[in-house]
Each structure stands twice: as C-alpha cells, then as structure tokens.
Amino acid sequence: MPKVKTNSGAKKRFSLTGTGKVKRNHAYHSHILTKKTKKQKRNLVHDAIVDRTNMKQVRELLNLR
C-alpha cells in the first residue's frame, strides 16, 4: 500500500502544540492593512487553536490519525 501524502498547503498553515492541539494563524493580516485599526492588527498577530468542529478535516489533511 502506498504512503499517504500530507497536504502541502496544510503543512505550511498549521502546526502542532505540545499537547497535540493544532495551531493556526489568523486571516486578514497579510495586506490592506492601512484601513485596519492598530488594535485589530495587533489582535490578528496571535496564533489561535483550530476549532473542534474543523479538527477532523485538518487532521486528515496533515495525516494525523
């Protein structure tokens, strides 16, 4: 049986924490930043944990079964 490949886009976007949760970056922090407030941009810098409703899909993309 062949090896299962990790999704290339997913491996660039997600990373694992020490406890096995999946970290993600916030969207809307890459361009058109002039119209966003300092507070909004500052809050988008921090990482977030993937929601449990999306966890199954993300783990399949990363081949974490």
Stockholm file with secondary structure:
# STOCKHOLM 1.0

chainA/1-65         MPKVKTNSGAKKRFSLTGTGKVKRNHAYHSHILTKKTKKQKRNLVHDAIVDRTNMKQVRELLNLR
#=GR chainA/1-65 SS CCCCCCCHHHHHHEEECTTSCEEECCSSCSSCCTTSCHHHHHHHHSCEECCHHHHHHHHHHTTCC
#=GC SS_cons        CCCCCCCHHHHHHEEECTTSCEEECCSSCSSCCTTSCHHHHHHHHSCEECCHHHHHHHHHHTTCC
//
